Protein backbone atom coordinates (compact mmCIF):
# COMPACT_ATOMS: atom_id res chain seq x y z
CA UNK A 1 0.00 0.00 0.00
CA UNK A 2 1.49 3.35 -1.05
CA UNK A 3 1.77 6.33 1.25
CA UNK A 4 0.75 9.62 -0.37
CA UNK A 5 1.04 13.06 1.13
CA UNK A 6 0.03 15.28 -1.79
CA UNK A 7 -3.64 16.20 -1.91
CA UNK A 8 -3.50 17.21 -5.59
CA UNK A 9 -2.61 15.14 -8.66
CA UNK A 10 -1.78 16.34 -12.17
CA UNK A 11 -4.79 14.70 -13.87
CA UNK A 12 -8.06 15.69 -12.26
CA UNK A 13 -11.13 14.57 -14.23
CA UNK A 14 -14.36 16.35 -13.43
CA UNK A 15 -16.42 13.18 -13.06
CA UNK A 16 -15.07 10.03 -11.50
CA UNK A 17 -15.35 7.43 -14.31
CA UNK A 18 -16.35 3.80 -13.69
CA UNK A 19 -13.13 1.87 -13.03
CA UNK A 20 -14.19 -1.75 -12.49
CA UNK A 21 -17.16 -2.12 -14.86
CA UNK A 22 -16.69 -5.30 -16.88
CA UNK A 23 -14.60 -6.85 -14.12
CA UNK A 24 -16.44 -6.63 -10.77
CA UNK A 25 -19.84 -6.30 -12.45
CA UNK A 26 -21.21 -6.25 -16.04
CA UNK A 27 -20.05 -3.34 -18.18
CA UNK A 28 -23.12 -2.79 -20.32
CA UNK A 29 -26.15 -0.93 -18.89
CA UNK A 30 -28.60 -3.64 -19.96
CA UNK A 31 -26.61 -6.54 -18.54
CA UNK A 32 -25.81 -4.65 -15.34
CA UNK A 33 -29.43 -3.74 -14.63
CA UNK A 34 -30.54 -7.29 -15.35
CA UNK A 35 -27.80 -8.69 -13.07
CA UNK A 36 -28.71 -6.41 -10.16
CA UNK A 37 -32.41 -7.19 -10.52
CA UNK A 38 -31.56 -10.90 -10.55
CA UNK A 39 -29.52 -10.49 -7.34
CA UNK A 40 -32.40 -8.64 -5.69
CA UNK A 41 -34.70 -11.54 -6.60
CA UNK A 42 -32.34 -13.95 -4.79
CA UNK A 43 -31.76 -11.65 -1.81
CA UNK A 44 -33.08 -11.96 1.73
CA UNK A 45 -36.51 -10.43 2.25
CA UNK A 46 -36.89 -7.19 4.24
CA UNK A 47 -36.48 -7.82 7.96
CA UNK A 48 -38.99 -5.06 8.78
CA UNK A 49 -41.31 -4.67 5.76
CA UNK A 50 -42.34 -1.07 5.19
CA UNK A 51 -39.38 0.33 7.15
CA UNK A 52 -35.90 1.39 6.11
CA UNK A 53 -32.60 1.14 7.99
CA UNK A 54 -30.54 4.15 8.99
CA UNK A 55 -27.29 2.43 8.04
CA UNK A 56 -26.09 -0.63 6.11
CA UNK A 57 -22.90 -2.64 5.85
CA UNK A 58 -22.49 -4.38 2.49
CA UNK A 59 -19.61 -6.32 0.86
CA UNK A 60 -17.69 -5.11 -2.17
CA UNK A 61 -16.31 -8.11 -4.05
CA UNK A 62 -17.21 -9.08 -7.60
CA UNK A 63 -20.95 -9.61 -7.91
CA UNK A 64 -20.46 -13.31 -8.71
CA UNK A 65 -19.09 -13.78 -5.20
CA UNK A 66 -20.77 -11.21 -2.94
CA UNK A 67 -23.59 -9.75 -5.04
CA UNK A 68 -26.41 -11.65 -3.33
CA UNK A 69 -25.24 -10.63 0.14
CA UNK A 70 -24.95 -6.99 -0.96
CA UNK A 71 -28.41 -7.15 -2.54
CA UNK A 72 -29.77 -8.52 0.75
CA UNK A 73 -28.48 -5.38 2.48
CA UNK A 74 -30.09 -3.00 -0.03
CA UNK A 75 -33.29 -5.06 -0.06
CA UNK A 76 -33.90 -3.81 3.50
CA UNK A 77 -34.63 -0.33 2.09
CA UNK A 78 -38.34 0.33 1.64
CA UNK A 79 -39.17 1.24 -1.95
CA UNK A 80 -40.81 4.49 -0.88
CA UNK A 81 -37.81 5.69 1.14
CA UNK A 82 -37.01 9.26 0.18
CA UNK A 83 -33.40 9.60 1.30
CA UNK A 84 -31.94 12.99 0.42
CA UNK A 85 -28.35 11.83 0.63
CA UNK A 86 -26.49 8.54 0.76
CA UNK A 87 -23.12 8.64 2.49
CA UNK A 88 -21.02 5.74 1.19
CA UNK A 89 -17.95 5.12 3.36
CA UNK A 90 -15.29 2.78 1.98
CA UNK A 91 -11.74 2.09 3.11
CA UNK A 92 -8.96 2.57 0.58
CA UNK A 93 -7.31 -0.50 -0.95
CA UNK A 94 -4.92 1.63 -3.06
CA UNK A 95 -3.18 4.03 -0.73
CA UNK A 96 -2.90 5.17 2.87
CA UNK A 97 -3.28 8.78 3.99
CA UNK A 98 -4.54 10.70 7.04
CA UNK A 99 -8.30 11.05 7.40
CA UNK A 100 -10.58 10.57 4.40
CA UNK A 101 -11.07 11.83 0.85
CA UNK A 102 -14.20 13.30 -0.77
CA UNK A 103 -14.80 13.60 -4.52
CA UNK A 104 -15.39 17.33 -5.00
CA UNK A 105 -15.11 18.05 -8.76
CA UNK A 106 -18.12 16.31 -10.27
CA UNK A 107 -20.21 13.15 -10.15
CA UNK A 108 -19.58 9.40 -9.95
CA UNK A 109 -20.29 7.39 -13.11
CA UNK A 110 -21.43 3.80 -13.63
CA UNK A 111 -22.80 2.08 -16.74
CA UNK A 112 -26.28 2.94 -15.41
CA UNK A 113 -25.49 6.67 -15.61
CA UNK A 114 -24.10 9.42 -13.40
CA UNK A 115 -24.72 9.49 -9.66
CA UNK A 116 -25.02 13.10 -8.54
CA UNK A 117 -22.47 14.00 -5.86
CA UNK A 118 -23.66 16.44 -3.19
CA UNK A 119 -20.89 18.97 -3.71
CA UNK A 120 -22.31 21.35 -1.11
CA UNK A 121 -22.10 18.72 1.64
CA UNK A 122 -18.64 17.63 0.47
CA UNK A 123 -17.38 21.22 0.63
CA UNK A 124 -18.94 21.69 4.08
CA UNK A 125 -17.18 18.57 5.37
CA UNK A 126 -13.84 19.72 3.97
CA UNK A 127 -14.28 23.15 5.55
CA UNK A 128 -15.26 21.67 8.91
CA UNK A 129 -12.18 19.48 9.40
CA UNK A 130 -8.72 18.97 7.86
CA UNK A 131 -9.36 15.23 8.15
CA UNK A 132 -11.57 15.54 5.06
CA UNK A 133 -9.56 16.25 1.90
CA UNK A 134 -9.75 15.78 -1.86
CA UNK A 135 -7.31 13.16 -3.14
CA UNK A 136 -8.18 12.25 -6.70
CA UNK A 137 -5.99 9.13 -6.77
CA UNK A 138 -7.78 7.70 -3.74
CA UNK A 139 -10.97 7.49 -5.80
CA UNK A 140 -9.91 6.72 -9.36
CA UNK A 141 -9.09 3.01 -9.04
CA UNK A 142 -10.91 2.19 -5.80
CA UNK A 143 -13.56 -0.51 -6.31
CA UNK A 144 -15.04 -0.67 -2.80
CA UNK A 145 -17.21 2.44 -3.18
CA UNK A 146 -18.03 2.06 -6.86
CA UNK A 147 -19.55 -1.44 -6.62
CA UNK A 148 -22.20 -0.17 -4.17
CA UNK A 149 -23.62 2.36 -6.61
CA UNK A 150 -25.52 0.15 -9.09
CA UNK A 151 -27.52 -1.32 -6.18
CA UNK A 152 -28.43 2.20 -5.05
CA UNK A 153 -29.30 3.28 -8.59
CA UNK A 154 -31.67 0.35 -9.10
CA UNK A 155 -33.19 0.61 -5.61
CA UNK A 156 -33.48 4.39 -5.22
CA UNK A 157 -33.41 5.68 -8.77
CA UNK A 158 -31.90 9.14 -9.27
CA UNK A 159 -33.62 10.89 -6.37
CA UNK A 160 -30.65 10.92 -4.00
CA UNK A 161 -27.34 12.73 -3.81
CA UNK A 162 -24.13 10.87 -3.07
CA UNK A 163 -21.50 11.77 -0.48
CA UNK A 164 -18.55 9.53 -1.49
CA UNK A 165 -15.98 9.02 1.28
CA UNK A 166 -12.78 7.00 0.90
CA UNK A 167 -11.14 6.40 4.30
CA UNK A 168 -7.35 6.42 4.13
CA UNK A 169 -6.40 6.35 7.80
CA UNK A 170 -5.25 3.26 9.65
CA UNK A 171 -5.79 4.72 13.11
CA UNK A 172 -8.83 4.07 15.31
CA UNK A 173 -8.63 7.54 16.88
CA UNK A 174 -9.04 9.13 13.44
CA UNK A 175 -12.20 7.07 12.92
CA UNK A 176 -13.68 8.56 16.08
CA UNK A 177 -12.82 12.06 14.87
CA UNK A 178 -14.31 11.40 11.44
CA UNK A 179 -17.51 10.24 13.14
CA UNK A 180 -17.65 13.46 15.17
CA UNK A 181 -17.59 15.51 11.96
CA UNK A 182 -20.23 13.32 10.30
CA UNK A 183 -22.55 13.25 13.32
CA UNK A 184 -24.63 16.35 12.34
CA UNK A 185 -25.49 14.56 9.08
CA UNK A 186 -26.58 11.34 10.77
CA UNK A 187 -30.25 12.15 10.33
CA UNK A 188 -33.30 10.07 9.30
CA UNK A 189 -33.28 11.82 5.91
CA UNK A 190 -29.83 10.39 5.12
CA UNK A 191 -28.71 6.78 4.59
CA UNK A 192 -25.21 5.66 5.59
CA UNK A 193 -23.65 2.74 3.71
CA UNK A 194 -20.36 1.15 4.75
CA UNK A 195 -18.46 -1.05 2.31
CA UNK A 196 -16.46 -3.96 3.73
CA UNK A 197 -15.70 -7.64 3.23
CA UNK A 198 -14.78 -9.91 6.13
CA UNK A 199 -12.00 -12.50 6.43
CA UNK A 200 -9.41 -12.76 3.70
CA UNK A 201 -7.80 -16.06 2.71
CA UNK A 202 -8.32 -18.56 5.55
CA UNK A 203 -9.83 -21.95 4.71
CA UNK A 204 -13.62 -22.25 4.44
CA UNK A 205 -14.35 -23.49 7.98
CA UNK A 206 -12.02 -20.95 9.62
CA UNK A 207 -13.70 -18.18 7.63
CA UNK A 208 -17.16 -19.19 8.85
CA UNK A 209 -16.00 -19.21 12.48
CA UNK A 210 -14.03 -15.97 12.28
CA UNK A 211 -16.72 -14.13 10.32
CA UNK A 212 -19.33 -15.06 12.94
CA UNK A 213 -17.17 -13.55 15.69
CA UNK A 214 -16.51 -10.38 13.68
CA UNK A 215 -20.15 -9.90 12.65
CA UNK A 216 -21.42 -10.41 16.20
CA UNK A 217 -18.93 -7.75 17.35
CA UNK A 218 -20.38 -5.37 14.74
CA UNK A 219 -23.90 -6.21 15.92
CA UNK A 220 -22.90 -5.13 19.44
CA UNK A 221 -22.73 -1.55 18.11
CA UNK A 222 -19.64 -1.07 20.28
CA UNK A 223 -16.35 0.24 18.80
CA UNK A 224 -14.41 -1.20 21.74
CA UNK A 225 -15.93 -4.64 21.26
CA UNK A 226 -15.11 -4.63 17.55
CA UNK A 227 -11.50 -3.56 18.12
CA UNK A 228 -11.05 -6.27 20.75
CA UNK A 229 -12.60 -8.91 18.49
CA UNK A 230 -10.22 -7.97 15.66
CA UNK A 231 -7.28 -8.10 18.06
CA UNK A 232 -8.31 -11.53 19.34
CA UNK A 233 -8.75 -12.81 15.78
CA UNK A 234 -5.19 -11.74 14.97
CA UNK A 235 -3.85 -13.36 18.13
CA UNK A 236 -5.19 -16.76 17.06
CA UNK A 237 -2.74 -16.79 14.12
CA UNK A 238 -5.24 -18.58 11.89
CA UNK A 239 -3.54 -20.05 8.83
CA UNK A 240 -3.91 -17.77 5.81
CA UNK A 241 -5.89 -15.05 7.61
CA UNK A 242 -4.62 -11.69 6.32
CA UNK A 243 -7.45 -9.66 7.86
CA UNK A 244 -10.81 -10.43 9.44
CA UNK A 245 -12.38 -7.13 8.28
CA UNK A 246 -10.77 -5.38 5.32
CA UNK A 247 -12.84 -2.19 5.75
CA UNK A 248 -12.40 -2.05 9.52
CA UNK A 249 -11.77 1.70 9.58
CA UNK A 250 -15.03 2.40 7.75
CA UNK A 251 -17.02 0.02 9.97
CA UNK A 252 -15.39 1.52 13.07
CA UNK A 253 -16.33 5.02 11.92
CA UNK A 254 -19.95 3.89 11.62
CA UNK A 255 -19.94 2.34 15.10
CA UNK A 256 -18.59 5.56 16.59
CA UNK A 257 -21.52 7.28 14.86
CA UNK A 258 -24.20 4.83 16.02
CA UNK A 259 -23.04 3.83 19.50
CA UNK A 260 -25.19 6.41 21.31
CA UNK A 261 -28.37 5.09 19.67
CA UNK A 262 -30.19 1.92 20.79
CA UNK A 263 -30.46 0.58 17.24
CA UNK A 264 -31.89 -2.78 16.32
CA UNK A 265 -28.87 -4.30 14.57
CA UNK A 266 -29.66 -7.24 12.33
CA UNK A 267 -27.42 -9.75 10.57
CA UNK A 268 -29.13 -9.99 7.18
CA UNK A 269 -27.09 -12.42 5.09
CA UNK A 270 -23.78 -14.27 4.85
CA UNK A 271 -21.71 -16.33 2.47
CA UNK A 272 -18.09 -16.58 1.44
CA UNK A 273 -16.34 -17.01 -1.87
CA UNK A 274 -16.17 -20.77 -1.32
CA UNK A 275 -19.97 -20.90 -1.73
CA UNK A 276 -19.72 -19.91 -5.40
CA UNK A 277 -20.18 -23.27 -7.19
CA UNK A 278 -18.13 -22.51 -10.33
CA UNK A 279 -15.17 -20.49 -9.03
CA UNK A 280 -15.21 -21.13 -5.29
CA UNK A 281 -12.01 -22.38 -3.64
CA UNK A 282 -12.37 -23.77 -0.11
CA UNK A 283 -8.67 -23.39 0.70
CA UNK A 284 -8.47 -19.58 0.41
CA UNK A 285 -11.77 -17.76 0.83
CA UNK A 286 -13.11 -14.26 1.48
CA UNK A 287 -16.14 -13.73 3.71
CA UNK A 288 -19.14 -11.44 3.15
CA UNK A 289 -21.82 -10.25 5.59
CA UNK A 290 -24.62 -7.73 5.32
CA UNK A 291 -25.79 -5.88 8.44
CA UNK A 292 -28.56 -3.32 8.90
CA UNK A 293 -29.13 -0.73 11.64
CA UNK A 294 -32.83 -0.08 12.22
CA UNK A 295 -34.39 2.53 14.53
CA UNK A 296 -35.59 1.02 17.80
CA UNK A 297 -39.29 1.91 18.14
CA UNK A 298 -39.34 0.81 21.79
CA UNK A 299 -36.87 3.46 22.87
CA UNK A 300 -37.14 7.23 23.10
CA UNK A 301 -33.87 7.71 24.96
CA UNK A 302 -32.17 10.12 22.58
CA UNK A 303 -31.18 13.32 24.36
CA UNK A 304 -29.79 16.56 23.00
CA UNK A 305 -26.32 17.78 23.94
CA UNK A 306 -27.95 20.36 26.16
CA UNK A 307 -30.02 17.72 27.98
CA UNK A 308 -26.98 15.52 28.49
CA UNK A 309 -25.05 18.47 29.89
CA UNK A 310 -27.90 19.21 32.31
CA UNK A 311 -27.79 15.63 33.60
CA UNK A 312 -24.01 15.69 33.95
CA UNK A 313 -24.14 19.03 35.80
CA UNK A 314 -26.82 17.74 38.18
CA UNK A 315 -24.89 14.49 38.82
CA UNK A 316 -21.61 16.33 39.43
CA UNK A 317 -23.21 18.88 41.76
CA UNK A 318 -24.84 16.08 43.75
CA UNK A 319 -21.52 14.21 44.08
CA UNK A 320 -19.55 17.31 45.08
CA UNK A 321 -22.16 18.35 47.64
CA UNK A 322 -22.21 14.91 49.24
CA UNK A 323 -18.45 14.33 49.20
CA UNK A 324 -17.47 17.81 50.38
CA UNK A 325 -20.15 18.38 53.05
CA UNK A 326 -21.27 14.90 54.03
CA UNK A 327 -24.86 16.10 53.81
CA UNK A 328 -27.62 14.65 51.63
CA UNK A 329 -28.02 16.41 48.33
CA UNK A 330 -31.30 18.37 48.24
CA UNK A 331 -33.56 17.27 45.38
CA UNK A 332 -34.87 19.88 42.96
CA UNK A 333 -38.58 20.55 43.24
CA UNK A 334 -39.07 21.68 39.63
CA UNK A 335 -37.79 19.94 36.48
CA UNK A 336 -35.09 21.71 34.44
CA UNK A 337 -35.68 22.69 30.83
CA UNK A 338 -35.50 19.94 28.24
CA UNK A 339 -36.87 16.46 27.73
CA UNK A 340 -35.79 15.10 31.13
CA UNK A 341 -39.17 13.85 32.30
CA UNK A 342 -38.37 10.51 30.62
CA UNK A 343 -38.92 7.63 33.03
CA UNK A 344 -36.53 4.79 32.39
CA UNK A 345 -33.95 2.66 34.15
CA UNK A 346 -30.42 4.01 34.37
CA UNK A 347 -26.94 3.41 35.77
CA UNK A 348 -24.41 6.03 36.84
CA UNK A 349 -20.70 5.14 36.90
CA UNK A 350 -18.13 7.52 38.36
CA UNK A 351 -14.42 7.56 37.58
CA UNK A 352 -11.53 9.32 39.29
CA UNK A 353 -8.56 9.86 36.99
CA UNK A 354 -9.99 7.23 34.65
CA UNK A 355 -10.47 4.50 37.27
CA UNK A 356 -13.87 3.20 38.27
CA UNK A 357 -14.88 4.30 41.78
CA UNK A 358 -18.58 3.51 41.86
CA UNK A 359 -21.44 2.18 39.77
CA UNK A 360 -25.06 2.13 40.91
CA UNK A 361 -28.24 1.73 38.89
CA UNK A 362 -31.92 0.98 38.88
CA UNK A 363 -34.23 -0.81 36.44
CA UNK A 364 -37.20 1.04 37.89
CA UNK A 365 -38.92 3.61 35.68
CA UNK A 366 -40.81 5.33 38.50
CA UNK A 367 -38.75 8.55 38.64
CA UNK A 368 -38.04 11.07 35.87
CA UNK A 369 -34.40 11.34 34.82
CA UNK A 370 -33.93 14.74 36.47
CA UNK A 371 -34.62 13.10 39.83
CA UNK A 372 -33.14 9.66 39.21
CA UNK A 373 -29.68 10.60 37.91
CA UNK A 374 -28.60 12.83 40.86
CA UNK A 375 -29.82 10.17 43.31
CA UNK A 376 -27.87 7.42 41.54
CA UNK A 377 -24.79 9.66 41.34
CA UNK A 378 -24.80 10.15 45.13
CA UNK A 379 -25.20 6.40 45.63
CA UNK A 380 -22.34 5.69 43.21
CA UNK A 381 -20.10 8.03 45.18
CA UNK A 382 -20.91 5.92 48.26
CA UNK A 383 -20.56 2.52 46.58
CA UNK A 384 -19.09 0.35 49.36
CA UNK A 385 -17.16 -1.83 46.88
CA UNK A 386 -14.74 1.06 46.37
CA UNK A 387 -12.83 3.66 48.34
CA UNK A 388 -15.06 6.70 48.58
CA UNK A 389 -13.83 9.76 46.66
CA UNK A 390 -12.14 12.47 48.74
CA UNK A 391 -12.78 16.18 48.09
CA UNK A 392 -9.27 16.71 46.75
CA UNK A 393 -9.80 13.97 44.15
CA UNK A 394 -12.82 15.55 42.50
CA UNK A 395 -10.78 17.49 39.94
CA UNK A 396 -10.26 14.09 38.27
CA UNK A 397 -13.97 13.21 38.32
CA UNK A 398 -15.71 11.93 35.18
CA UNK A 399 -19.19 10.45 34.88
CA UNK A 400 -20.80 7.85 32.62
CA UNK A 401 -24.59 7.63 32.35
CA UNK A 402 -26.33 4.59 30.85
CA UNK A 403 -30.04 4.91 30.02
CA UNK A 404 -31.69 1.50 29.79
CA UNK A 405 -34.36 0.08 27.53
CA UNK A 406 -36.99 -2.04 29.31
CA UNK A 407 -36.01 -5.56 30.38
CA UNK A 408 -37.00 -8.21 27.83
CA UNK A 409 -37.41 -11.83 28.91
CA UNK A 410 -35.59 -14.32 26.70
CA UNK A 411 -35.82 -18.10 26.62
CA UNK A 412 -32.54 -18.94 24.91
CA UNK A 413 -29.03 -17.74 25.69
CA UNK A 414 -28.46 -17.66 21.93
CA UNK A 415 -30.52 -14.46 21.77
CA UNK A 416 -27.82 -12.55 23.68
CA UNK A 417 -25.39 -10.43 21.64
CA UNK A 418 -22.41 -9.64 23.93
CA UNK A 419 -21.55 -5.95 23.85
CA UNK A 420 -25.00 -4.99 22.56
CA UNK A 421 -27.15 -6.52 25.29
CA UNK A 422 -26.91 -6.03 29.00
CA UNK A 423 -28.01 -9.15 30.85
CA UNK A 424 -30.07 -9.58 34.00
CA UNK A 425 -30.61 -13.01 35.52
CA UNK A 426 -32.84 -13.91 38.42
CA UNK A 427 -33.51 -17.04 40.48
CA UNK A 428 -35.50 -16.72 43.67
CA UNK A 429 -34.05 -13.86 45.67
CA UNK A 430 -30.74 -13.97 43.81
CA UNK A 431 -30.11 -11.70 40.85
CA UNK A 432 -27.26 -10.12 38.93
CA UNK A 433 -26.60 -7.87 35.97
CA UNK A 434 -23.84 -6.67 33.69
CA UNK A 435 -24.18 -3.56 31.54
CA UNK A 436 -23.62 -3.99 27.79
CA UNK A 437 -20.24 -2.26 27.89
CA UNK A 438 -18.75 -4.84 30.28
CA UNK A 439 -18.58 -7.65 27.72
CA UNK A 440 -17.11 -5.21 25.20
CA UNK A 441 -14.48 -4.02 27.68
CA UNK A 442 -13.27 -7.49 28.62
CA UNK A 443 -13.88 -9.31 25.35
CA UNK A 444 -16.20 -11.88 26.92
CA UNK A 445 -18.17 -14.23 24.74
CA UNK A 446 -21.73 -15.26 25.58
CA UNK A 447 -20.71 -18.18 27.82
CA UNK A 448 -18.23 -16.18 29.86
CA UNK A 449 -20.63 -13.25 30.23
CA UNK A 450 -23.35 -15.54 31.61
CA UNK A 451 -20.99 -17.57 33.77
CA UNK A 452 -19.39 -14.54 35.41
CA UNK A 453 -22.72 -12.84 36.00
CA UNK A 454 -24.19 -16.01 37.50
CA UNK A 455 -21.20 -16.74 39.74
CA UNK A 456 -19.89 -13.30 40.67
CA UNK A 457 -22.99 -11.11 40.66
CA UNK A 458 -25.88 -13.45 41.52
CA UNK A 459 -23.94 -15.98 43.60
CA UNK A 460 -25.49 -18.92 41.73
CA UNK A 461 -22.30 -20.59 40.52
CA UNK A 462 -20.90 -20.65 37.00
CA UNK A 463 -23.75 -22.72 35.54
CA UNK A 464 -26.53 -21.25 37.69
CA UNK A 465 -27.82 -19.14 34.81
CA UNK A 466 -29.05 -22.30 33.08
CA UNK A 467 -31.94 -22.58 35.54
CA UNK A 468 -32.47 -18.83 36.08
CA UNK A 469 -34.79 -16.38 34.35
CA UNK A 470 -32.85 -14.49 31.67
CA UNK A 471 -33.49 -10.92 30.54
CA UNK A 472 -31.72 -8.59 28.14
CA UNK A 473 -31.73 -4.83 27.72
CA UNK A 474 -29.84 -2.20 25.76
CA UNK A 475 -28.29 1.06 26.84
CA UNK A 476 -27.70 4.54 25.50
CA UNK A 477 -24.32 5.45 26.98
CA UNK A 478 -22.79 8.89 27.22
CA UNK A 479 -19.79 10.27 29.08
CA UNK A 480 -18.51 13.67 30.06
CA UNK A 481 -14.92 12.69 29.27
CA UNK A 482 -13.05 14.32 26.37
CA UNK A 483 -14.41 13.13 23.01
CA UNK A 484 -13.03 9.79 21.95
CA UNK A 485 -11.55 9.03 25.37
CA UNK A 486 -12.95 6.10 27.32
CA UNK A 487 -12.41 5.77 31.07
CA UNK A 488 -10.56 2.62 31.99
CA UNK A 489 -11.80 0.24 34.60
CA UNK A 490 -9.93 -0.87 37.66
CA UNK A 491 -9.12 -4.56 37.98
CA UNK A 492 -12.63 -5.46 39.13
CA UNK A 493 -15.57 -5.70 36.77
CA UNK A 494 -18.09 -3.98 38.96
CA UNK A 495 -20.48 -2.54 36.41
PyMOL commands that set and color helices and strands:
alter all, ss='L'
color gray80, all
select helices_A, chain A and resi 29-42+63-74+119-128+136-140+143-156+172-185+204-219+223-235+248-258+273-275+305-325+369-381+391-396+413-415+436-442+446-457+464-467
alter helices_A, ss='H'
color red, helices_A
select strands_A, chain A and resi 2-3+55-58+85-91+95-96+100-102+108-110+113-115+132-133+161-167+190-195+200-202+264-272+285-294+346-352+355-362+397-404+408-410+422-427+430-434+469-473+475-479
alter strands_A, ss='S'
color yellow, strands_A
deselect
rebuild
show_as cartoon
